[in-house]
Amino acid sequence: MEEVLRQFKDLLIQKKYSQNTQDIYCNYFKDFCVYFRQEELENITTEQINSYILDLIISKNISISQQNQRINAIKFYYEKVLDKKRIL
């Protein structure tokens, strides 16, 4: 997981994301990695991601803003780090 997080952070820096955005995205993406620690991240489906977000909404009562930030962090990983087509 450390290598994945390093690649994620490095690309955020390379793309000139603000320090605040880097911190938020890294924290939220780490949560995502921990949640799916038994899975290969490359194989996680859109349905699994949607279920993850729904679980956060229900269990942690996350705000719309946090929901969007978490989705954007996940999208950044799949679309920018892994260079996959749009997933969400």
Biopython code that builds the backbone (N, CA, C, O; Angstrom):
import numpy as np
from Bio.PDB.StructureBuilder import StructureBuilder

atoms = [
    (1, "MET", "N", (0.819, -1.191, 0.000)),
    (1, "MET", "CA", (0.000, 0.000, 0.000)),
    (1, "MET", "C", (0.869, 1.263, 0.000)),
    (1, "MET", "O", (0.479, 2.281, -0.571)),
    (2, "GLU", "N", (2.024, 1.201, 0.628)),
    (2, "GLU", "CA", (2.894, 2.380, 0.697)),
    (2, "GLU", "C", (3.308, 2.862, -0.691)),
    (2, "GLU", "O", (3.354, 4.064, -0.950)),
    (3, "GLU", "N", (3.604, 1.929, -1.567)),
    (3, "GLU", "CA", (4.009, 2.299, -2.933)),
    (3, "GLU", "C", (2.863, 2.974, -3.683)),
    (3, "GLU", "O", (3.075, 3.953, -4.400)),
    (4, "VAL", "N", (1.668, 2.458, -3.519)),
    (4, "VAL", "CA", (0.489, 3.037, -4.166)),
    (4, "VAL", "C", (0.261, 4.455, -3.658)),
    (4, "VAL", "O", (0.002, 5.364, -4.447)),
    (5, "LEU", "N", (0.356, 4.646, -2.356)),
    (5, "LEU", "CA", (0.163, 5.974, -1.780)),
    (5, "LEU", "C", (1.255, 6.942, -2.227)),
    (5, "LEU", "O", (0.984, 8.123, -2.446)),
    (6, "ARG", "N", (2.478, 6.456, -2.362)),
    (6, "ARG", "CA", (3.570, 7.301, -2.836)),
    (6, "ARG", "C", (3.335, 7.750, -4.266)),
    (6, "ARG", "O", (3.515, 8.924, -4.590)),
    (7, "GLN", "N", (2.934, 6.818, -5.124)),
    (7, "GLN", "CA", (2.628, 7.169, -6.521)),
    (7, "GLN", "C", (1.488, 8.181, -6.585)),
    (7, "GLN", "O", (1.534, 9.133, -7.363)),
    (8, "PHE", "N", (0.479, 7.969, -5.771)),
    (8, "PHE", "CA", (-0.672, 8.859, -5.714)),
    (8, "PHE", "C", (-0.225, 10.270, -5.330)),
    (8, "PHE", "O", (-0.571, 11.242, -6.001)),
    (9, "LYS", "N", (0.546, 10.372, -4.247)),
    (9, "LYS", "CA", (1.022, 11.675, -3.761)),
    (9, "LYS", "C", (1.940, 12.330, -4.793)),
    (9, "LYS", "O", (1.816, 13.525, -5.063)),
    (10, "ASP", "N", (2.850, 11.563, -5.364)),
    (10, "ASP", "CA", (3.778, 12.115, -6.355)),
    (10, "ASP", "C", (3.046, 12.732, -7.542)),
    (10, "ASP", "O", (3.436, 13.794, -8.028)),
    (11, "LEU", "N", (2.006, 12.083, -8.003)),
    (11, "LEU", "CA", (1.264, 12.613, -9.152)),
    (11, "LEU", "C", (0.461, 13.854, -8.773)),
    (11, "LEU", "O", (0.320, 14.769, -9.584)),
    (12, "LEU", "N", (-0.057, 13.895, -7.568)),
    (12, "LEU", "CA", (-0.729, 15.114, -7.100)),
    (12, "LEU", "C", (0.242, 16.296, -7.116)),
    (12, "LEU", "O", (-0.111, 17.398, -7.537)),
    (13, "ILE", "N", (1.459, 16.053, -6.655)),
    (13, "ILE", "CA", (2.490, 17.099, -6.656)),
    (13, "ILE", "C", (2.832, 17.500, -8.084)),
    (13, "ILE", "O", (2.905, 18.686, -8.407)),
    (14, "GLN", "N", (3.040, 16.503, -8.930)),
    (14, "GLN", "CA", (3.397, 16.762, -10.333)),
    (14, "GLN", "C", (2.317, 17.570, -11.044)),
    (14, "GLN", "O", (2.625, 18.426, -11.872)),
    (15, "LYS", "N", (1.063, 17.302, -10.726)),
    (15, "LYS", "CA", (-0.061, 18.000, -11.363)),
    (15, "LYS", "C", (-0.357, 19.349, -10.695)),
    (15, "LYS", "O", (-1.308, 20.038, -11.064)),
    (16, "LYS", "N", (0.470, 19.715, -9.706)),
    (16, "LYS", "CA", (0.388, 21.029, -9.046)),
    (16, "LYS", "C", (-0.905, 21.238, -8.243)),
    (16, "LYS", "O", (-1.423, 22.352, -8.165)),
    (17, "TYR", "N", (-1.410, 20.161, -7.655)),
    (17, "TYR", "CA", (-2.556, 20.313, -6.761)),
    (17, "TYR", "C", (-2.082, 21.053, -5.516)),
    (17, "TYR", "O", (-0.933, 20.900, -5.103)),
    (18, "SER", "N", (-2.951, 21.844, -4.923)),
    (18, "SER", "CA", (-2.591, 22.598, -3.717)),
    (18, "SER", "C", (-2.243, 21.634, -2.582)),
    (18, "SER", "O", (-2.649, 20.472, -2.584)),
    (19, "GLN", "N", (-1.485, 22.143, -1.619)),
    (19, "GLN", "CA", (-1.100, 21.311, -0.473)),
    (19, "GLN", "C", (-2.336, 20.812, 0.273)),
    (19, "GLN", "O", (-2.380, 19.662, 0.709)),
    (20, "ASN", "N", (-3.333, 21.672, 0.417)),
    (20, "ASN", "CA", (-4.566, 21.282, 1.107)),
    (20, "ASN", "C", (-5.261, 20.142, 0.366)),
    (20, "ASN", "O", (-5.695, 19.172, 0.988)),
    (21, "THR", "N", (-5.368, 20.252, -0.951)),
    (21, "THR", "CA", (-5.992, 19.191, -1.748)),
    (21, "THR", "C", (-5.168, 17.909, -1.664)),
    (21, "THR", "O", (-5.730, 16.821, -1.542)),
    (22, "GLN", "N", (-3.862, 18.025, -1.726)),
    (22, "GLN", "CA", (-2.999, 16.841, -1.591)),
    (22, "GLN", "C", (-3.273, 16.130, -0.267)),
    (22, "GLN", "O", (-3.433, 14.910, -0.230)),
    (23, "ASP", "N", (-3.326, 16.898, 0.810)),
    (23, "ASP", "CA", (-3.548, 16.304, 2.131)),
    (23, "ASP", "C", (-4.907, 15.609, 2.211)),
    (23, "ASP", "O", (-5.012, 14.483, 2.697)),
    (24, "ILE", "N", (-5.937, 16.287, 1.733)),
    (24, "ILE", "CA", (-7.295, 15.727, 1.778)),
    (24, "ILE", "C", (-7.376, 14.474, 0.919)),
    (24, "ILE", "O", (-7.842, 13.433, 1.383)),
    (25, "TYR", "N", (-6.926, 14.565, -0.330)),
    (25, "TYR", "CA", (-7.000, 13.419, -1.229)),
    (25, "TYR", "C", (-6.200, 12.232, -0.688)),
    (25, "TYR", "O", (-6.660, 11.093, -0.754)),
    (26, "CYS", "N", (-5.017, 12.492, -0.160)),
    (26, "CYS", "CA", (-4.195, 11.399, 0.370)),
    (26, "CYS", "C", (-4.872, 10.728, 1.566)),
    (26, "CYS", "O", (-4.870, 9.501, 1.672)),
    (27, "ASN", "N", (-5.442, 11.516, 2.452)),
    (27, "ASN", "CA", (-6.143, 10.930, 3.602)),
    (27, "ASN", "C", (-7.342, 10.102, 3.162)),
    (27, "ASN", "O", (-7.546, 8.988, 3.645)),
    (28, "TYR", "N", (-8.129, 10.647, 2.250)),
    (28, "TYR", "CA", (-9.319, 9.936, 1.799)),
    (28, "TYR", "C", (-8.954, 8.705, 0.971)),
    (28, "TYR", "O", (-9.619, 7.673, 1.067)),
    (29, "PHE", "N", (-7.911, 8.809, 0.165)),
    (29, "PHE", "CA", (-7.503, 7.660, -0.624)),
    (29, "PHE", "C", (-6.922, 6.563, 0.273)),
    (29, "PHE", "O", (-7.117, 5.377, 0.007)),
    (30, "LYS", "N", (-6.220, 6.949, 1.319)),
    (30, "LYS", "CA", (-5.705, 5.958, 2.266)),
    (30, "LYS", "C", (-6.865, 5.216, 2.929)),
    (30, "LYS", "O", (-6.812, 3.996, 3.089)),
    (31, "ASP", "N", (-7.920, 5.957, 3.318)),
    (31, "ASP", "CA", (-9.122, 5.313, 3.877)),
    (31, "ASP", "C", (-9.685, 4.282, 2.899)),
    (31, "ASP", "O", (-10.059, 3.175, 3.286)),
    (32, "PHE", "N", (-9.737, 4.669, 1.631)),
    (32, "PHE", "CA", (-10.233, 3.783, 0.573)),
    (32, "PHE", "C", (-9.368, 2.522, 0.490)),
    (32, "PHE", "O", (-9.890, 1.410, 0.406)),
    (33, "CYS", "N", (-8.057, 2.700, 0.513)),
    (33, "CYS", "CA", (-7.135, 1.552, 0.442)),
    (33, "CYS", "C", (-7.309, 0.622, 1.635)),
    (33, "CYS", "O", (-7.285, -0.598, 1.479)),
    (34, "VAL", "N", (-7.483, 1.183, 2.810)),
    (34, "VAL", "CA", (-7.674, 0.369, 4.011)),
    (34, "VAL", "C", (-8.989, -0.399, 3.913)),
    (34, "VAL", "O", (-9.046, -1.585, 4.241)),
    (35, "TYR", "N", (-10.036, 0.270, 3.466)),
    (35, "TYR", "CA", (-11.351, -0.364, 3.331)),
    (35, "TYR", "C", (-11.280, -1.559, 2.389)),
    (35, "TYR", "O", (-11.903, -2.591, 2.638)),
    (36, "PHE", "N", (-10.518, -1.417, 1.306)),
    (36, "PHE", "CA", (-10.407, -2.481, 0.300)),
    (36, "PHE", "C", (-9.068, -3.227, 0.400)),
    (36, "PHE", "O", (-8.553, -3.709, -0.609)),
    (37, "ARG", "N", (-8.512, -3.323, 1.596)),
    (37, "ARG", "CA", (-7.187, -3.922, 1.774)),
    (37, "ARG", "C", (-7.113, -5.382, 1.330)),
    (37, "ARG", "O", (-6.029, -5.880, 1.026)),
    (38, "GLN", "N", (-8.240, -6.064, 1.291)),
    (38, "GLN", "CA", (-8.251, -7.466, 0.866)),
    (38, "GLN", "C", (-8.421, -7.624, -0.642)),
    (38, "GLN", "O", (-8.433, -8.742, -1.159)),
    (39, "GLU", "N", (-8.552, -6.503, -1.343)),
    (39, "GLU", "CA", (-8.820, -6.530, -2.786)),
    (39, "GLU", "C", (-7.642, -5.936, -3.556)),
    (39, "GLU", "O", (-6.855, -5.159, -3.015)),
    (40, "GLU", "N", (-7.540, -6.311, -4.807)),
    (40, "GLU", "CA", (-6.629, -5.629, -5.717)),
    (40, "GLU", "C", (-7.339, -4.362, -6.182)),
    (40, "GLU", "O", (-8.424, -4.437, -6.758)),
    (41, "LEU", "N", (-6.746, -3.216, -5.940)),
    (41, "LEU", "CA", (-7.417, -1.958, -6.273)),
    (41, "LEU", "C", (-7.817, -1.878, -7.742)),
    (41, "LEU", "O", (-8.857, -1.308, -8.073)),
    (42, "GLU", "N", (-7.007, -2.439, -8.611)),
    (42, "GLU", "CA", (-7.289, -2.389, -10.042)),
    (42, "GLU", "C", (-8.566, -3.138, -10.420)),
    (42, "GLU", "O", (-9.151, -2.889, -11.474)),
    (43, "ASN", "N", (-8.992, -4.052, -9.555)),
    (43, "ASN", "CA", (-10.156, -4.894, -9.858)),
    (43, "ASN", "C", (-11.448, -4.440, -9.176)),
    (43, "ASN", "O", (-12.492, -5.070, -9.348)),
    (44, "ILE", "N", (-11.387, -3.374, -8.419)),
    (44, "ILE", "CA", (-12.579, -2.897, -7.721)),
    (44, "ILE", "C", (-13.539, -2.293, -8.733)),
    (44, "ILE", "O", (-13.143, -1.520, -9.605)),
    (45, "THR", "N", (-14.805, -2.658, -8.601)),
    (45, "THR", "CA", (-15.814, -2.216, -9.563)),
    (45, "THR", "C", (-16.445, -0.888, -9.135)),
    (45, "THR", "O", (-16.335, -0.465, -7.985)),
    (46, "THR", "N", (-17.098, -0.259, -10.086)),
    (46, "THR", "CA", (-17.838, 0.969, -9.801)),
    (46, "THR", "C", (-18.903, 0.705, -8.740)),
    (46, "THR", "O", (-19.145, 1.549, -7.877)),
    (47, "GLU", "N", (-19.530, -0.449, -8.803)),
    (47, "GLU", "CA", (-20.554, -0.801, -7.815)),
    (47, "GLU", "C", (-19.949, -0.890, -6.407)),
    (47, "GLU", "O", (-20.566, -0.449, -5.437)),
    (48, "GLN", "N", (-18.760, -1.451, -6.300)),
    (48, "GLN", "CA", (-18.095, -1.534, -5.001)),
    (48, "GLN", "C", (-17.748, -0.138, -4.474)),
    (48, "GLN", "O", (-17.883, 0.137, -3.282)),
    (49, "ILE", "N", (-17.304, 0.725, -5.369)),
    (49, "ILE", "CA", (-16.975, 2.095, -4.977)),
    (49, "ILE", "C", (-18.236, 2.818, -4.515)),
    (49, "ILE", "O", (-18.222, 3.503, -3.493)),
    (50, "ASN", "N", (-19.308, 2.669, -5.253)),
    (50, "ASN", "CA", (-20.576, 3.296, -4.861)),
    (50, "ASN", "C", (-21.056, 2.771, -3.509)),
    (50, "ASN", "O", (-21.570, 3.539, -2.697)),
    (51, "SER", "N", (-20.896, 1.485, -3.264)),
    (51, "SER", "CA", (-21.273, 0.902, -1.972)),
    (51, "SER", "C", (-20.399, 1.450, -0.850)),
    (51, "SER", "O", (-20.880, 1.696, 0.256)),
    (52, "TYR", "N", (-19.129, 1.636, -1.135)),
    (52, "TYR", "CA", (-18.197, 2.227, -0.164)),
    (52, "TYR", "C", (-18.652, 3.634, 0.227)),
    (52, "TYR", "O", (-18.721, 3.965, 1.410)),
    (53, "ILE", "N", (-18.961, 4.454, -0.775)),
    (53, "ILE", "CA", (-19.405, 5.823, -0.509)),
    (53, "ILE", "C", (-20.722, 5.809, 0.281)),
    (53, "ILE", "O", (-20.886, 6.568, 1.236)),
    (54, "LEU", "N", (-21.643, 4.952, -0.118)),
    (54, "LEU", "CA", (-22.914, 4.837, 0.607)),
    (54, "LEU", "C", (-22.683, 4.425, 2.057)),
    (54, "LEU", "O", (-23.331, 4.947, 2.965)),
    (55, "ASP", "N", (-21.770, 3.498, 2.274)),
    (55, "ASP", "CA", (-21.439, 3.073, 3.632)),
    (55, "ASP", "C", (-20.924, 4.258, 4.456)),
    (55, "ASP", "O", (-21.285, 4.405, 5.624)),
    (56, "LEU", "N", (-20.086, 5.097, 3.852)),
    (56, "LEU", "CA", (-19.575, 6.281, 4.554)),
    (56, "LEU", "C", (-20.698, 7.268, 4.874)),
    (56, "LEU", "O", (-20.726, 7.865, 5.950)),
    (57, "ILE", "N", (-21.617, 7.429, 3.933)),
    (57, "ILE", "CA", (-22.747, 8.331, 4.146)),
    (57, "ILE", "C", (-23.584, 7.849, 5.327)),
    (57, "ILE", "O", (-23.984, 8.640, 6.181)),
    (58, "ILE", "N", (-23.841, 6.557, 5.363)),
    (58, "ILE", "CA", (-24.684, 5.987, 6.416)),
    (58, "ILE", "C", (-23.943, 5.903, 7.749)),
    (58, "ILE", "O", (-24.475, 6.320, 8.778)),
    (59, "SER", "N", (-22.730, 5.373, 7.742)),
    (59, "SER", "CA", (-22.027, 5.116, 9.004)),
    (59, "SER", "C", (-21.351, 6.350, 9.589)),
    (59, "SER", "O", (-21.263, 6.485, 10.809)),
    (60, "LYS", "N", (-20.873, 7.250, 8.733)),
    (60, "LYS", "CA", (-20.143, 8.427, 9.230)),
    (60, "LYS", "C", (-20.863, 9.736, 8.961)),
    (60, "LYS", "O", (-20.400, 10.805, 9.359)),
    (61, "ASN", "N", (-22.000, 9.647, 8.282)),
    (61, "ASN", "CA", (-22.792, 10.834, 7.985)),
    (61, "ASN", "C", (-21.953, 11.923, 7.310)),
    (61, "ASN", "O", (-22.022, 13.096, 7.677)),
    (62, "ILE", "N", (-21.160, 11.509, 6.314)),
    (62, "ILE", "CA", (-20.289, 12.487, 5.653)),
    (62, "ILE", "C", (-21.118, 13.500, 4.867)),
    (62, "ILE", "O", (-22.202, 13.191, 4.373)),
    (63, "SER", "N", (-20.591, 14.695, 4.765)),
    (63, "SER", "CA", (-21.277, 15.776, 4.058)),
    (63, "SER", "C", (-21.181, 15.567, 2.542)),
    (63, "SER", "O", (-20.410, 14.739, 2.057)),
    (64, "ILE", "N", (-21.974, 16.331, 1.825)),
    (64, "ILE", "CA", (-21.910, 16.299, 0.359)),
    (64, "ILE", "C", (-20.513, 16.691, -0.104)),
    (64, "ILE", "O", (-19.961, 16.082, -1.020)),
    (65, "SER", "N", (-19.949, 17.700, 0.527)),
    (65, "SER", "CA", (-18.613, 18.168, 0.164)),
    (65, "SER", "C", (-17.586, 17.053, 0.359)),
    (65, "SER", "O", (-16.760, 16.805, -0.519)),
    (66, "GLN", "N", (-17.638, 16.386, 1.505)),
    (66, "GLN", "CA", (-16.695, 15.296, 1.758)),
    (66, "GLN", "C", (-16.938, 14.135, 0.798)),
    (66, "GLN", "O", (-15.994, 13.501, 0.326)),
    (67, "GLN", "N", (-18.190, 13.866, 0.518)),
    (67, "GLN", "CA", (-18.517, 12.808, -0.434)),
    (67, "GLN", "C", (-17.848, 13.113, -1.780)),
    (67, "GLN", "O", (-17.212, 12.240, -2.370)),
    (68, "ASN", "N", (-17.991, 14.338, -2.256)),
    (68, "ASN", "CA", (-17.399, 14.717, -3.539)),
    (68, "ASN", "C", (-15.879, 14.667, -3.505)),
    (68, "ASN", "O", (-15.255, 14.245, -4.478)),
    (69, "GLN", "N", (-15.274, 15.089, -2.402)),
    (69, "GLN", "CA", (-13.820, 15.037, -2.291)),
    (69, "GLN", "C", (-13.325, 13.590, -2.308)),
    (69, "GLN", "O", (-12.316, 13.279, -2.941)),
    (70, "ARG", "N", (-14.034, 12.722, -1.616)),
    (70, "ARG", "CA", (-13.634, 11.305, -1.603)),
    (70, "ARG", "C", (-13.767, 10.694, -3.002)),
    (70, "ARG", "O", (-12.887, 9.960, -3.452)),
    (71, "ILE", "N", (-14.860, 11.001, -3.675)),
    (71, "ILE", "CA", (-15.051, 10.496, -5.037)),
    (71, "ILE", "C", (-13.947, 11.028, -5.944)),
    (71, "ILE", "O", (-13.393, 10.276, -6.746)),
    (72, "ASN", "N", (-13.625, 12.297, -5.828)),
    (72, "ASN", "CA", (-12.588, 12.881, -6.670)),
    (72, "ASN", "C", (-11.218, 12.282, -6.385)),
    (72, "ASN", "O", (-10.421, 12.108, -7.307)),
    (73, "ALA", "N", (-10.932, 11.968, -5.139)),
    (73, "ALA", "CA", (-9.665, 11.314, -4.806)),
    (73, "ALA", "C", (-9.593, 9.932, -5.455)),
    (73, "ALA", "O", (-8.561, 9.554, -6.009)),
    (74, "ILE", "N", (-10.686, 9.188, -5.382)),
    (74, "ILE", "CA", (-10.732, 7.852, -5.991)),
    (74, "ILE", "C", (-10.610, 7.959, -7.513)),
    (74, "ILE", "O", (-9.866, 7.203, -8.138)),
    (75, "LYS", "N", (-11.342, 8.896, -8.095)),
    (75, "LYS", "CA", (-11.265, 9.104, -9.539)),
    (75, "LYS", "C", (-9.847, 9.470, -9.962)),
    (75, "LYS", "O", (-9.364, 8.999, -10.991)),
    (76, "PHE", "N", (-9.183, 10.302, -9.179)),
    (76, "PHE", "CA", (-7.810, 10.699, -9.491)),
    (76, "PHE", "C", (-6.925, 9.464, -9.590)),
    (76, "PHE", "O", (-6.110, 9.350, -10.506)),
    (77, "TYR", "N", (-7.084, 8.552, -8.657)),
    (77, "TYR", "CA", (-6.264, 7.337, -8.686)),
    (77, "TYR", "C", (-6.506, 6.532, -9.957)),
    (77, "TYR", "O", (-5.558, 6.172, -10.656)),
    (78, "TYR", "N", (-7.749, 6.255, -10.254)),
    (78, "TYR", "CA", (-8.042, 5.400, -11.412)),
    (78, "TYR", "C", (-7.771, 6.097, -12.738)),
    (78, "TYR", "O", (-7.236, 5.485, -13.662)),
    (79, "GLU", "N", (-8.131, 7.355, -12.837)),
    (79, "GLU", "CA", (-8.026, 8.055, -14.116)),
    (79, "GLU", "C", (-6.643, 8.635, -14.378)),
    (79, "GLU", "O", (-6.200, 8.670, -15.526)),
    (80, "LYS", "N", (-5.955, 9.091, -13.337)),
    (80, "LYS", "CA", (-4.653, 9.743, -13.529)),
    (80, "LYS", "C", (-3.481, 8.816, -13.210)),
    (80, "LYS", "O", (-2.524, 8.733, -13.979)),
    (81, "VAL", "N", (-3.557, 8.126, -12.085)),
    (81, "VAL", "CA", (-2.450, 7.251, -11.695)),
    (81, "VAL", "C", (-2.438, 5.989, -12.558)),
    (81, "VAL", "O", (-1.397, 5.606, -13.093)),
    (82, "LEU", "N", (-3.593, 5.350, -12.689)),
    (82, "LEU", "CA", (-3.663, 4.112, -13.482)),
    (82, "LEU", "C", (-3.976, 4.363, -14.951)),
    (82, "LEU", "O", (-3.881, 3.448, -15.769)),
    (83, "ASP", "N", (-4.347, 5.592, -15.292)),
    (83, "ASP", "CA", (-4.662, 5.989, -16.672)),
    (83, "ASP", "C", (-5.791, 5.130, -17.267)),
    (83, "ASP", "O", (-5.713, 4.667, -18.405)),
    (84, "LYS", "N", (-6.832, 4.937, -16.460)),
    (84, "LYS", "CA", (-8.010, 4.187, -16.924)),
    (84, "LYS", "C", (-9.081, 5.162, -17.368)),
    (84, "LYS", "O", (-9.043, 6.346, -17.032)),
    (85, "LYS", "N", (-10.032, 4.653, -18.124)),
    (85, "LYS", "CA", (-11.139, 5.497, -18.566)),
    (85, "LYS", "C", (-11.955, 5.956, -17.360)),
    (85, "LYS", "O", (-11.836, 5.416, -16.261)),
    (86, "ARG", "N", (-12.770, 6.948, -17.595)),
    (86, "ARG", "CA", (-13.592, 7.513, -16.516)),
    (86, "ARG", "C", (-14.415, 6.415, -15.842)),
    (86, "ARG", "O", (-15.074, 5.620, -16.511)),
    (87, "ILE", "N", (-14.367, 6.385, -14.516)),
    (87, "ILE", "CA", (-15.039, 5.302, -13.804)),
    (87, "ILE", "C", (-16.293, 5.727, -13.061)),
    (87, "ILE", "O", (-17.183, 4.903, -12.852)),
    (88, "LEU", "N", (-16.392, 6.978, -12.659)),
    (88, "LEU", "CA", (-17.561, 7.418, -11.888)),
    (88, "LEU", "C", (-18.222, 8.596, -12.570)),
    (88, "LEU", "O", (-19.224, 9.112, -12.077)),
]
sb = StructureBuilder()
sb.init_structure("model")
sb.init_model(0)
sb.init_chain("A")
sb.init_seg("    ")
for serial, (resi, resn, name, xyz) in enumerate(atoms, 1):
    if name == "N":
        sb.init_residue(resn, " ", resi, " ")
    sb.init_atom(name, np.array(xyz, "f"), 0.0, 1.0, " ", f" {name:<3s}", serial, name[0])
structure = sb.get_structure()
